[in-house]
Amino acid sequence: MESNIYLPSYPPSPKNDFAKLEPCSSGIAITGGVARGFDLSQKLSSIYRYCTCKEQAFKKLALWYNDVEASAIESFRTVSRTIETHYLGILNFFNNRSTNASAESFNAKIKVFNASVRGVRDINCFLFRLAKIYA
């Protein structure tokens, strides 16, 4: 006999309707809207994890977008609108599975360094110090 662990462990009653509980991988039971949101987030992360080409990712994103529209969860609709607006750039990730995160990180470091020296008159000195610190 297989037993599942559900939290909270209240018996079902008219006051607390846990008849719709669904176990998740951690053994914690989650209800309707939370379960739907968890499912949508897992589907989106699986697109990035398992899709190997642009076409496959485009199809999966379209199906995910339809699921979000059907779910009526506003926070996921916001994410889906962002993806809809920037989908061409997002799909470029699937060309060689790389991002510009390192360039963005380095740009942020340059901005912090520039703010710490409070303006530089000599550009060559600034570039030399930048190269010595971050190279």
N, CA, C and O atoms as a MOPAC input file, in Angstrom:
PM7 MOZYME 1SCF
protein

 N      0.84600 1    -1.17500 1     0.00000 1
 C      0.00000 1     0.00000 1     0.00000 1
 C      0.89300 1     1.24000 1     0.00000 1
 O      1.76300 1     1.37500 1     0.86000 1
 N      0.68500 1     2.13600 1    -0.95000 1
 C      1.48700 1     3.33200 1    -1.08000 1
 C      0.80200 1     4.47800 1    -0.35800 1
 O     -0.39900 1     4.69100 1    -0.52300 1
 N      1.55400 1     5.21100 1     0.43300 1
 C      0.96400 1     6.33700 1     1.14400 1
 C      1.58600 1     7.62500 1     0.63100 1
 O      2.77500 1     7.67300 1     0.31400 1
 N      0.78500 1     8.64800 1     0.55300 1
 C      1.24100 1     9.96800 1     0.15000 1
 C      1.18700 1    10.88800 1     1.35200 1
 O      0.28500 1    10.78400 1     2.18400 1
 N      2.14300 1    11.77800 1     1.44100 1
 C      2.15200 1    12.74900 1     2.52200 1
 C      1.50600 1    14.01900 1     2.00100 1
 O      1.95200 1    14.58800 1     1.00500 1
 N      0.46000 1    14.46000 1     2.67200 1
 C     -0.22400 1    15.68700 1     2.30200 1
 C     -0.12600 1    16.65700 1     3.46100 1
 O     -0.33800 1    16.27100 1     4.61000 1
 N      0.19200 1    17.91000 1     3.17700 1
 C      0.16700 1    18.94700 1     4.18500 1
 C     -0.82700 1    19.99000 1     3.76100 1
 O     -0.83000 1    20.31600 1     2.57400 1
 N     -1.63800 1    20.52900 1     4.56400 1
 C     -1.86500 1    20.17300 1     5.94900 1
 C     -2.62400 1    18.86100 1     6.05200 1
 O     -3.29300 1    18.43800 1     5.10900 1
 N     -2.51200 1    18.23400 1     7.19300 1
 C     -3.09400 1    16.90200 1     7.33500 1
 C     -4.45200 1    16.95300 1     8.02300 1
 O     -4.72600 1    16.16600 1     8.92900 1
 N     -5.29300 1    17.87400 1     7.59300 1
 C     -6.64100 1    17.96700 1     8.13500 1
 C     -7.54000 1    16.97800 1     7.41300 1
 O     -7.34700 1    16.72600 1     6.22300 1
 N     -8.50600 1    16.42000 1     8.10100 1
 C     -9.47500 1    15.58700 1     7.38700 1
 C    -10.39100 1    16.47300 1     6.54900 1
 O    -10.71600 1    17.58000 1     6.97900 1
 N    -10.81800 1    16.02900 1     5.37100 1
 C    -11.70600 1    16.84100 1     4.55200 1
 C    -13.02000 1    17.11100 1     5.27900 1
 O    -13.60500 1    16.21300 1     5.88400 1
 N    -13.46000 1    18.32800 1     5.21200 1
 C    -14.73300 1    18.71500 1     5.81900 1
 C    -15.33900 1    19.82600 1     4.97900 1
 O    -14.67300 1    20.35100 1     4.08700 1
 N    -16.58700 1    20.19700 1     5.24200 1
 C    -17.18200 1    21.29200 1     4.46900 1
 C    -16.42400 1    22.60400 1     4.63800 1
 O    -16.42000 1    23.42600 1     3.72200 1
 N    -15.77000 1    22.82500 1     5.80400 1
 C    -15.05000 1    24.07300 1     6.03000 1
 C    -13.75200 1    24.14000 1     5.22900 1
 O    -13.41500 1    25.18300 1     4.66800 1
 N    -13.02800 1    23.02300 1     5.17800 1
 C    -11.76500 1    23.02000 1     4.43900 1
 C    -11.82200 1    21.94500 1     3.36100 1
 O    -11.72000 1    20.75000 1     3.63800 1
 N    -11.98200 1    22.39600 1     2.15300 1
 C    -12.14500 1    21.48000 1     1.02900 1
 C    -10.77700 1    21.09100 1     0.48800 1
 O    -10.21500 1    21.79100 1    -0.35400 1
 N    -10.24400 1    19.97900 1     0.97000 1
 C     -8.97600 1    19.48300 1     0.47200 1
 C     -9.17300 1    18.32700 1    -0.48300 1
 O     -8.24400 1    17.56000 1    -0.73800 1
 N    -10.37900 1    18.19700 1    -1.01400 1
 C    -10.62900 1    17.11900 1    -1.96100 1
 C     -9.85100 1    17.34700 1    -3.25100 1
 O     -9.59300 1    16.40400 1    -4.00000 1
 N     -9.47400 1    18.61200 1    -3.51300 1
 C     -8.76900 1    18.93500 1    -4.74900 1
 C     -7.25400 1    18.96100 1    -4.56000 1
 O     -6.54100 1    19.49400 1    -5.41100 1
 N     -6.75600 1    18.40400 1    -3.47700 1
 C     -5.32800 1    18.41500 1    -3.22600 1
 C     -4.58500 1    17.55700 1    -4.23900 1
 O     -5.03100 1    16.47200 1    -4.61200 1
 N     -3.44800 1    18.07000 1    -4.67000 1
 C     -2.61100 1    17.34900 1    -5.61300 1
 C     -1.20700 1    17.27100 1    -5.02400 1
 O     -0.65000 1    18.30100 1    -4.64300 1
 N     -0.62000 1    16.08200 1    -4.94000 1
 C      0.73300 1    16.00700 1    -4.38000 1
 C      1.75400 1    16.53400 1    -5.38000 1
 O      1.64300 1    16.29200 1    -6.58200 1
 N      2.74000 1    17.24900 1    -4.87800 1
 C      3.83600 1    17.67400 1    -5.73800 1
 C      5.06000 1    16.83500 1    -5.39800 1
 O      4.98700 1    15.94900 1    -4.54600 1
 N      6.16800 1    17.10000 1    -6.04600 1
 C      7.33700 1    16.24500 1    -5.89900 1
 C      7.88300 1    16.23400 1    -4.47600 1
 O      8.50900 1    15.25700 1    -4.06600 1
 N      7.65800 1    17.30100 1    -3.72000 1
 C      8.17600 1    17.33600 1    -2.36300 1
 C      7.23000 1    16.67700 1    -1.37000 1
 O      7.54700 1    16.60200 1    -0.18300 1
 N      6.08800 1    16.20100 1    -1.82200 1
 C      5.13100 1    15.54800 1    -0.94600 1
 C      4.14100 1    16.50700 1    -0.32700 1
 O      3.26100 1    16.08300 1     0.42300 1
 N      4.26000 1    17.79200 1    -0.62200 1
 C      3.33800 1    18.77200 1    -0.07400 1
 C      2.17900 1    18.92100 1    -1.03700 1
 O      2.37600 1    19.09800 1    -2.23900 1
 N      0.98100 1    18.85000 1    -0.50900 1
 C     -0.18800 1    18.96900 1    -1.36100 1
 C     -0.47300 1    20.44400 1    -1.62700 1
 O     -0.37300 1    21.27600 1    -0.72500 1
 N     -0.82600 1    20.75800 1    -2.86000 1
 C     -1.13000 1    22.12600 1    -3.22500 1
 C     -2.49800 1    22.17500 1    -3.87700 1
 O     -2.93500 1    21.20600 1    -4.49700 1
 N     -3.17000 1    23.30300 1    -3.73500 1
 C     -4.53600 1    23.41900 1    -4.22800 1
 C     -4.58400 1    24.06600 1    -5.59100 1
 O     -3.55500 1    24.48300 1    -6.12300 1
 N     -5.76900 1    24.15500 1    -6.16100 1
 C     -6.07700 1    24.59900 1    -7.51400 1
 C     -5.19700 1    25.64800 1    -8.14500 1
 O     -4.40900 1    25.32000 1    -9.03200 1
 N     -5.29800 1    26.92500 1    -7.71900 1
 C     -4.56000 1    28.00600 1    -8.35500 1
 C     -3.05700 1    27.87700 1    -8.18700 1
 O     -2.29400 1    28.15700 1    -9.11100 1
 N     -2.63700 1    27.45400 1    -7.00600 1
 C     -1.21000 1    27.28000 1    -6.75800 1
 C     -0.66600 1    26.13500 1    -7.60100 1
 O      0.42800 1    26.22500 1    -8.15900 1
 N     -1.43800 1    25.06200 1    -7.68800 1
 C     -1.00900 1    23.91900 1    -8.49700 1
 C     -0.89400 1    24.32000 1    -9.96200 1
 O      0.04300 1    23.91700 1   -10.65200 1
 N     -1.84100 1    25.10700 1   -10.43000 1
 C     -1.82200 1    25.55800 1   -11.82900 1
 C     -0.61600 1    26.45800 1   -12.08500 1
 O      0.05000 1    26.33000 1   -13.11200 1
 N     -0.33500 1    27.36800 1   -11.14800 1
 C      0.82300 1    28.24900 1   -11.28200 1
 C      2.12300 1    27.47400 1   -11.25600 1
 O      3.03700 1    27.76100 1   -12.03000 1
 N      2.21400 1    26.49200 1   -10.36800 1
 C      3.41300 1    25.65300 1   -10.29300 1
 C      3.60500 1    24.88800 1   -11.59500 1
 O      4.72300 1    24.77200 1   -12.09700 1
 N      2.51900 1    24.37300 1   -12.13300 1
 C      2.58600 1    23.63000 1   -13.38800 1
 C      3.05200 1    24.53300 1   -14.53400 1
 O      3.87900 1    24.12600 1   -15.35000 1
 N      2.52500 1    25.74900 1   -14.59300 1
 C      2.92800 1    26.68200 1   -15.64800 1
 C      4.40400 1    27.05400 1   -15.52200 1
 O      5.10900 1    27.13700 1   -16.52700 1
 N      4.87100 1    27.27700 1   -14.30300 1
 C      6.27800 1    27.63800 1   -14.13500 1
 C      7.19100 1    26.46800 1   -14.50300 1
 O      8.26200 1    26.67700 1   -15.07200 1
 N      6.78000 1    25.24800 1   -14.18400 1
 C      7.58400 1    24.08000 1   -14.53800 1
 C      7.60800 1    23.86300 1   -16.05000 1
 O      8.63000 1    23.46300 1   -16.60700 1
 N      6.48100 1    24.12500 1   -16.71000 1
 C      6.45200 1    23.99400 1   -18.17500 1
 C      7.37800 1    25.00500 1   -18.83100 1
 O      8.08900 1    24.67300 1   -19.77900 1
 N      7.37300 1    26.24600 1   -18.32800 1
 C      8.23900 1    27.26700 1   -18.90900 1
 C      9.70800 1    26.92300 1   -18.69300 1
 O     10.51800 1    27.07800 1   -19.60700 1
 N     10.06000 1    26.46200 1   -17.50300 1
 C     11.46900 1    26.11700 1   -17.27200 1
 C     11.87700 1    24.89000 1   -18.07800 1
 O     13.03800 1    24.77800 1   -18.47300 1
 N     10.95300 1    23.97000 1   -18.33100 1
 C     11.30300 1    22.79900 1   -19.14200 1
 C     11.53700 1    23.18400 1   -20.60500 1
 O     12.30200 1    22.52000 1   -21.30500 1
 N     10.88900 1    24.24000 1   -21.06400 1
 C     11.14700 1    24.72100 1   -22.43200 1
 C     12.61000 1    25.12700 1   -22.54400 1
 O     13.29000 1    24.75100 1   -23.49900 1
 N     13.09600 1    25.89500 1   -21.57200 1
 C     14.48700 1    26.33800 1   -21.60800 1
 C     15.45300 1    25.19200 1   -21.35000 1
 O     16.57700 1    25.20300 1   -21.85100 1
 N     15.03400 1    24.22900 1   -20.59100 1
 C     15.92900 1    23.13600 1   -20.23900 1
 C     16.06900 1    22.11400 1   -21.36600 1
 O     17.16500 1    21.60700 1   -21.60400 1
 N     14.96900 1    21.80600 1   -22.06300 1
 C     14.99500 1    20.65600 1   -22.96700 1
 C     14.89400 1    20.98000 1   -24.45500 1
 O     15.25500 1    20.13900 1   -25.27800 1
 N     14.42700 1    22.14200 1   -24.82500 1
 C     14.31900 1    22.45900 1   -26.25500 1
 C     15.70500 1    22.71100 1   -26.82700 1
 O     16.53600 1    23.38400 1   -26.21600 1
 N     15.93800 1    22.15600 1   -28.01400 1
 C     17.26700 1    22.25300 1   -28.60700 1
 C     17.32500 1    23.15100 1   -29.83600 1
 O     18.41600 1    23.49300 1   -30.29100 1
 N     16.19000 1    23.53500 1   -30.37500 1
 C     16.21100 1    24.41200 1   -31.54200 1
 C     15.10200 1    25.45900 1   -31.42500 1
 O     14.17200 1    25.32700 1   -30.63000 1
 N     15.23500 1    26.49600 1   -32.24400 1
 C     14.28700 1    27.61000 1   -32.21200 1
 C     12.86100 1    27.17200 1   -32.52600 1
 O     11.91600 1    27.59700 1   -31.86100 1
 N     12.71000 1    26.33900 1   -33.52000 1
 C     11.37800 1    25.93900 1   -33.96700 1
 C     10.63800 1    25.17100 1   -32.87300 1
 O      9.45800 1    25.40600 1   -32.61400 1
 N     11.35300 1    24.26000 1   -32.24900 1
 C     10.75500 1    23.47500 1   -31.17300 1
 C     10.37500 1    24.39000 1   -30.00000 1
 O      9.29500 1    24.25100 1   -29.42600 1
 N     11.25600 1    25.31100 1   -29.65300 1
 C     10.98200 1    26.23600 1   -28.55500 1
 C      9.81400 1    27.15500 1   -28.89000 1
 O      8.99600 1    27.46200 1   -28.02200 1
 N      9.73000 1    27.59900 1   -30.15000 1
 C      8.62600 1    28.46500 1   -30.56100 1
 C      7.28400 1    27.75400 1   -30.40000 1
 O      6.31900 1    28.34300 1   -29.91300 1
 N      7.22600 1    26.49700 1   -30.80700 1
 C      5.98800 1    25.72900 1   -30.66900 1
 C      5.61400 1    25.53100 1   -29.21000 1
 O      4.45500 1    25.69700 1   -28.83100 1
 N      6.60500 1    25.17200 1   -28.38700 1
 C      6.33900 1    24.95000 1   -26.96600 1
 C      5.92800 1    26.24800 1   -26.27400 1
 O      5.04000 1    26.24100 1   -25.42100 1
 N      6.57300 1    27.36900 1   -26.64000 1
 C      6.18900 1    28.65700 1   -26.05800 1
 C      4.76900 1    29.04400 1   -26.45700 1
 O      4.03500 1    29.62100 1   -25.65500 1
 N      4.38000 1    28.73100 1   -27.68500 1
 C      3.01700 1    29.02600 1   -28.12600 1
 C      2.00200 1    28.20600 1   -27.32900 1
 O      0.95900 1    28.72500 1   -26.93100 1
 N      2.30300 1    26.93600 1   -27.09800 1
 C      1.41200 1    26.09800 1   -26.29000 1
 C      1.36600 1    26.58700 1   -24.84700 1
 O      0.30400 1    26.58500 1   -24.22400 1
 N      2.51100 1    27.00400 1   -24.31400 1
 C      2.55800 1    27.53300 1   -22.95500 1
 C      1.74600 1    28.81900 1   -22.87000 1
 O      1.02100 1    29.03900 1   -21.90000 1
 N      1.87000 1    29.66800 1   -23.88700 1
 C      1.11700 1    30.91800 1   -23.93700 1
 C     -0.39200 1    30.63700 1   -23.90800 1
 O     -1.14000 1    31.32900 1   -23.21700 1
 N     -0.83300 1    29.62900 1   -24.65500 1
 C     -2.25400 1    29.25600 1   -24.64700 1
 C     -2.68900 1    28.77100 1   -23.26900 1
 O     -3.79100 1    29.08700 1   -22.82100 1
 N     -1.83500 1    28.00800 1   -22.59400 1
 C     -2.14400 1    27.55100 1   -21.24000 1
 C     -2.26900 1    28.72300 1   -20.26900 1
 O     -3.14000 1    28.72900 1   -19.39900 1
 N     -1.39400 1    29.71100 1   -20.42600 1
 C     -1.44400 1    30.89100 1   -19.55500 1
 C     -2.73600 1    31.65900 1   -19.78700 1
 O     -3.37800 1    32.09300 1   -18.83000 1
 N     -3.11800 1    31.83000 1   -21.02900 1
 C     -4.36500 1    32.53400 1   -21.32900 1
 C     -5.55800 1    31.80700 1   -20.72400 1
 O     -6.49400 1    32.44800 1   -20.24700 1
 N     -5.53600 1    30.49200 1   -20.73600 1
 C     -6.64300 1    29.71500 1   -20.17400 1
 C     -6.62900 1    29.71800 1   -18.64400 1
 O     -7.66800 1    29.50500 1   -18.01800 1
 N     -5.47600 1    29.95500 1   -18.04300 1
 C     -5.36600 1    29.85300 1   -16.58300 1
 C     -5.94300 1    31.05600 1   -15.85100 1
 O     -6.41000 1    30.91100 1   -14.72100 1
 N     -5.92600 1    32.22500 1   -16.44900 1
 C     -6.43000 1    33.46400 1   -15.84500 1
 C     -5.63900 1    33.86200 1   -14.60600 1
 O     -6.19300 1    34.48900 1   -13.70300 1
 N     -4.34800 1    33.51000 1   -14.54100 1
 C     -3.47200 1    33.95700 1   -13.46100 1
 C     -2.74700 1    35.19800 1   -13.96600 1
 O     -1.97600 1    35.12900 1   -14.92300 1
 N     -2.99600 1    36.33000 1   -13.32000 1
 C     -2.53200 1    37.61600 1   -13.84100 1
 C     -1.00700 1    37.72300 1   -13.89100 1
 O     -0.46900 1    38.30300 1   -14.83400 1
 N     -0.31400 1    37.18900 1   -12.91800 1
 C      1.14800 1    37.30800 1   -12.93300 1
 C      1.75700 1    36.54600 1   -14.11300 1
 O      2.75200 1    36.99100 1   -14.68600 1
 N      1.17800 1    35.41900 1   -14.47300 1
 C      1.67300 1    34.69300 1   -15.63300 1
 C      1.28000 1    35.39000 1   -16.92900 1
 O      1.98900 1    35.28500 1   -17.93000 1
 N      0.16500 1    36.09500 1   -16.91900 1
 C     -0.19700 1    36.87300 1   -18.11500 1
 C      0.81100 1    37.98400 1   -18.35500 1
 O      1.13800 1    38.30000 1   -19.49900 1
 N      1.30900 1    38.58300 1   -17.25900 1
 C      2.34400 1    39.60800 1   -17.39200 1
 C      3.60400 1    39.01200 1   -18.01200 1
 O      4.19900 1    39.61000 1   -18.91000 1
 N      4.00900 1    37.84800 1   -17.54200 1
 C      5.18400 1    37.17000 1   -18.10400 1
 C      4.94100 1    36.82200 1   -19.56900 1
 O      5.82900 1    36.98800 1   -20.40500 1
 N      3.74100 1    36.34100 1   -19.87800 1
 C      3.45900 1    35.95100 1   -21.26600 1
 C      3.45500 1    37.16500 1   -22.19500 1
 O      3.87300 1    37.06100 1   -23.34900 1
 N      2.98500 1    38.32000 1   -21.69900 1
 C      3.03800 1    39.53500 1   -22.52900 1
 C      4.48300 1    39.95600 1   -22.78700 1
 O      4.82000 1    40.39600 1   -23.88600 1
 N      5.33300 1    39.82000 1   -21.77000 1
 C      6.74900 1    40.14300 1   -21.94200 1
 C      7.39100 1    39.21300 1   -22.96000 1
 O      8.15000 1    39.65700 1   -23.82200 1
 N      7.09000 1    37.93500 1   -22.86100 1
 C      7.62900 1    36.96900 1   -23.82300 1
 C      7.09900 1    37.26100 1   -25.21600 1
 O      7.83700 1    37.16300 1   -26.19700 1
 N      5.82000 1    37.62300 1   -25.30900 1
 C      5.22700 1    37.93600 1   -26.60900 1
 C      5.90700 1    39.14700 1   -27.23600 1
 O      6.12400 1    39.17900 1   -28.44700 1
 N      6.24600 1    40.14500 1   -26.41700 1
 C      6.89000 1    41.34900 1   -26.92800 1
 C      8.32300 1    41.07800 1   -27.39600 1
 O      8.76800 1    41.63400 1   -28.40100 1
 N      9.03100 1    40.23200 1   -26.67300 1
 C     10.46000 1    40.02500 1   -26.93900 1
 C     10.77800 1    38.61900 1   -27.43400 1
 O     11.90000 1    38.14800 1   -27.24700 1
 N      9.83600 1    37.94900 1   -28.05200 1
 C     10.03700 1    36.53300 1   -28.38300 1
 C     11.17400 1    36.29600 1   -29.37200 1
 O     11.83100 1    35.25800 1   -29.30100 1
 N     11.42500 1    37.22600 1   -30.29200 1
 C     12.51800 1    37.01000 1   -31.24200 1
 C     13.86800 1    36.98000 1   -30.53100 1
 O     14.70400 1    36.12300 1   -30.81600 1
 N     14.07600 1    37.90300 1   -29.61800 1
 C     15.31900 1    37.90000 1   -28.84700 1
 C     15.41300 1    36.70800 1   -27.92100 1
 O     16.49200 1    36.14900 1   -27.72600 1
 N     14.28300 1    36.31600 1   -27.34800 1
 C     14.26600 1    35.15400 1   -26.45300 1
 C     14.59300 1    33.88700 1   -27.23200 1
 O     15.34400 1    33.03700 1   -26.75200 1
 N     14.03600 1    33.75800 1   -28.42000 1
 C     14.28600 1    32.56000 1   -29.22300 1
 C     15.73100 1    32.48700 1   -29.71800 1
 O     16.21200 1    31.40500 1   -30.05500 1
 N     16.42500 1    33.62500 1   -29.76400 1
 C     17.83500 1    33.59800 1   -30.15800 1
 C     18.68500 1    32.81900 1   -29.16500 1
 O     19.76200 1    32.33400 1   -29.51300 1
 N     18.20800 1    32.69800 1   -27.93700 1
 C     18.91300 1    31.89000 1   -26.93600 1
 C     19.10700 1    30.45900 1   -27.43200 1
 O     20.12000 1    29.83000 1   -27.12800 1
 N     18.15900 1    29.95100 1   -28.18100 1
 C     18.18700 1    28.55500 1   -28.60500 1
 C     19.11400 1    28.30100 1   -29.79300 1
 O     19.28200 1    27.14900 1   -30.19300 1
 N     19.71700 1    29.34000 1   -30.36600 1
 C     20.69100 1    29.13700 1   -31.44500 1
 C     21.92300 1    28.41100 1   -30.92400 1
 O     22.30400 1    27.36700 1   -31.45400 1
 N     22.54600 1    28.96100 1   -29.88600 1
 C     23.71900 1    28.30700 1   -29.31900 1
 C     23.65400 1    28.25800 1   -27.79300 1
 O     24.66800 1    28.03300 1   -27.13300 1
 N     22.45600 1    28.46900 1   -27.23200 1
 C     22.18500 1    28.38000 1   -25.80000 1
 C     23.12700 1    29.25200 1   -24.97500 1
 O     23.67700 1    28.81000 1   -23.96600 1
 N     23.30400 1    30.48600 1   -25.41500 1
 C     24.12600 1    31.41400 1   -24.64800 1
 C     23.38000 1    32.73700 1   -24.49300 1
 O     22.50500 1    33.07300 1   -25.29000 1
 N     23.74100 1    33.46700 1   -23.46200 1
 C     23.12100 1    34.76000 1   -23.19400 1
 C     24.21600 1    35.81400 1   -23.10900 1
 O     25.40400 1    35.50300 1   -23.18500 1
 N     23.80000 1    37.05200 1   -22.95000 1
 C     24.76000 1    38.13800 1   -22.78500 1
 C     24.89700 1    38.51700 1   -21.31100 1
 O     25.24300 1    39.65500 1   -20.99300 1
 N     24.62700 1    37.57300 1   -20.41500 1
 C     24.66400 1    37.85000 1   -18.98100 1
 C     26.05300 1    38.28500 1   -18.52800 1
 O     26.16700 1    39.16900 1   -17.67900 1
 N     27.10000 1    37.69200 1   -19.06700 1
 C     28.45100 1    38.08000 1   -18.64300 1
 C     28.76500 1    39.51000 1   -19.07100 1
 O     29.40000 1    40.25200 1   -18.32200 1
 N     28.32900 1    39.90300 1   -20.26400 1
 C     28.54000 1    41.27900 1   -20.71800 1
 C     27.75400 1    42.26200 1   -19.85200 1
 O     28.25700 1    43.33500 1   -19.51900 1
 N     26.53000 1    41.90300 1   -19.48800 1
 C     25.72200 1    42.76200 1   -18.62500 1
 C     26.36100 1    42.88500 1   -17.24400 1
 O     26.35700 1    43.96100 1   -16.64700 1
 N     26.90400 1    41.79000 1   -16.74300 1
 C     27.56500 1    41.81100 1   -15.44300 1
 C     28.79600 1    42.71100 1   -15.47600 1
 O     29.02300 1    43.49600 1   -14.55600 1
 N     29.58000 1    42.59400 1   -16.52900 1
 C     30.77200 1    43.43900 1   -16.65100 1
 C     30.38600 1    44.90600 1   -16.78800 1
 O     31.05800 1    45.77500 1   -16.23200 1
 N     29.32500 1    45.19100 1   -17.51400 1
 C     28.84000 1    46.56700 1   -17.65200 1
 C     28.43800 1    47.12900 1   -16.29700 1
 O     28.72200 1    48.28900 1   -16.00000 1
 N     27.77500 1    46.31300 1   -15.46200 1
 C     27.39000 1    46.76000 1   -14.13000 1
 C     28.62300 1    47.04000 1   -13.27600 1
 O     28.63700 1    48.00300 1   -12.50900 1
 N     29.66400 1    46.20400 1   -13.40300 1
 C     30.90200 1    46.44000 1   -12.65200 1
 C     31.56800 1    47.74400 1   -13.07400 1
 O     32.09700 1    48.47600 1   -12.23700 1
 N     31.54000 1    48.03200 1   -14.37300 1
 C     32.12600 1    49.28500 1   -14.86600 1
 C     31.35900 1    50.47800 1   -14.30600 1
 O     31.96400 1    51.47400 1   -13.90800 1
 N     30.04600 1    50.38400 1   -14.27200 1
 C     29.24200 1    51.49200 1   -13.73300 1
 C     29.52200 1    51.71400 1   -12.25200 1
 O     29.61200 1    52.85900 1   -11.80700 1
 N     29.66100 1    50.63500 1   -11.48200 1
 C     29.97300 1    50.77200 1   -10.06100 1
 C     31.36100 1    51.37600 1    -9.88300 1
 O     31.55500 1    52.24900 1    -9.03700 1
 N     32.32000 1    50.91800 1   -10.67300 1
 C     33.67500 1    51.46300 1   -10.60100 1
 C     33.69100 1    52.93300 1   -10.96700 1
 O     34.35200 1    53.72900 1   -10.30100 1
 N     32.97600 1    53.30400 1   -12.00900 1
 C     32.90800 1    54.69300 1   -12.45300 1
 C     32.28100 1    55.57100 1   -11.36900 1
 O     32.72200 1    56.69800 1   -11.14600 1
 N     31.25800 1    55.05300 1   -10.70200 1
 C     30.62600 1    55.81600 1    -9.63500 1
 C     31.55100 1    55.95400 1    -8.43500 1
 O     31.50600 1    56.95700 1    -7.72300 1
 N     32.39100 1    54.94400 1    -8.21000 1
 C     33.28500 1    54.99600 1    -7.03900 1
 C     34.41400 1    56.00300 1    -7.21800 1
 O     34.90000 1    56.55200 1    -6.22900 1
 N     34.84500 1    56.26100 1    -8.44900 1
 C     35.91200 1    57.23400 1    -8.66300 1
 C     35.35700 1    58.63600 1    -8.87000 1
 O     36.12800 1    59.59200 1    -8.95400 1
 N     34.06100 1    58.77800 1    -8.95100 1
 C     33.35800 1    60.06800 1    -9.02800 1
 C     33.87100 1    60.96000 1   -10.16400 1
 O     34.25500 1    62.11100 1    -9.95500 1
 N     33.86300 1    60.40700 1   -11.32900 1
 C     34.25400 1    61.18800 1   -12.49700 1
 C     35.74400 1    61.11000 1   -12.74400 1
 O     36.54400 1    61.15700 1   -11.80900 1
 N     36.10900 1    60.99100 1   -13.99100 1
 C     37.51000 1    60.85000 1   -14.36400 1
 C     37.80700 1    61.87100 1   -15.44400 1
 O     37.05800 1    62.00800 1   -16.41200 1
 N     38.91100 1    62.58700 1   -15.26900 1
 C     39.30800 1    63.55800 1   -16.29300 1
 C     40.18500 1    62.90100 1   -17.35000 1
 O     40.10500 1    63.22900 1   -18.53400 1
 N     41.01300 1    61.98000 1   -16.91300 1
 C     41.94700 1    61.32300 1   -17.82000 1
 C     41.38200 1    59.94700 1   -18.20200 1
 O     41.41100 1    59.01700 1   -17.39600 1
 N     40.87400 1    59.82400 1   -19.41900 1
 C     40.25200 1    58.58700 1   -19.88200 1
 C     41.26800 1    57.45000 1   -19.92200 1
 O     40.93800 1    56.31600 1   -19.57700 1
 N     42.49900 1    57.73900 1   -20.33800 1
 C     43.52000 1    56.68800 1   -20.39900 1
 C     43.80300 1    56.11600 1   -19.01400 1
 O     43.98600 1    54.90700 1   -18.86700 1
 N     43.84100 1    56.96800 1   -18.00800 1
 C     44.06100 1    56.49900 1   -16.63900 1
 C     42.89100 1    55.63700 1   -16.18100 1
 O     43.08300 1    54.60700 1   -15.53400 1
 N     41.66900 1    56.06900 1   -16.52300 1
 C     40.46600 1    55.31100 1   -16.16000 1
 C     40.50800 1    53.91900 1   -16.78900 1
 O     40.24800 1    52.92700 1   -16.10800 1
 N     40.83100 1    53.83700 1   -18.07700 1
 C     40.88500 1    52.55000 1   -18.75500 1
 C     42.01800 1    51.68000 1   -18.21100 1
 O     41.87300 1    50.46100 1   -18.11300 1
 N     43.14900 1    52.30500 1   -17.85500 1
 C     44.24800 1    51.54500 1   -17.27900 1
 C     43.83700 1    50.94200 1   -15.93400 1
 O     44.06100 1    49.75600 1   -15.69300 1
 N     43.24300 1    51.74600 1   -15.06600 1
 C     42.80700 1    51.24100 1   -13.76000 1
 C     41.72800 1    50.17600 1   -13.91400 1
 O     41.71400 1    49.19400 1   -13.17100 1
 N     40.83200 1    50.36400 1   -14.86500 1
 C     39.77800 1    49.39000 1   -15.12000 1
 C     40.38100 1    48.06600 1   -15.57600 1
 O     39.95700 1    47.00300 1   -15.12300 1
 N     41.35400 1    48.12200 1   -16.45700 1
 C     41.99800 1    46.91700 1   -16.95500 1
 C     42.75900 1    46.18900 1   -15.85000 1
 O     42.77100 1    44.95800 1   -15.81100 1
 N     43.39200 1    46.94400 1   -14.95400 1
 C     44.16900 1    46.32700 1   -13.86400 1
 C     43.23600 1    45.66800 1   -12.84000 1
 O     43.58100 1    44.63400 1   -12.26900 1
 N     42.09600 1    46.24200 1   -12.61100 1
 C     41.17400 1    45.69300 1   -11.60100 1
 C     40.38500 1    44.50500 1   -12.14800 1
 O     40.27200 1    43.49000 1   -11.46200 1
 N     39.83500 1    44.59900 1   -13.36100 1
 C     38.90500 1    43.58800 1   -13.86900 1
 C     39.49200 1    42.66900 1   -14.93000 1
 O     38.78900 1    41.77600 1   -15.40100 1
 N     40.73900 1    42.84400 1   -15.32500 1
 C     41.31200 1    41.98800 1   -16.36200 1
 C     41.97400 1    40.76800 1   -15.79200 1
 O     42.50500 1    39.94700 1   -16.54000 1

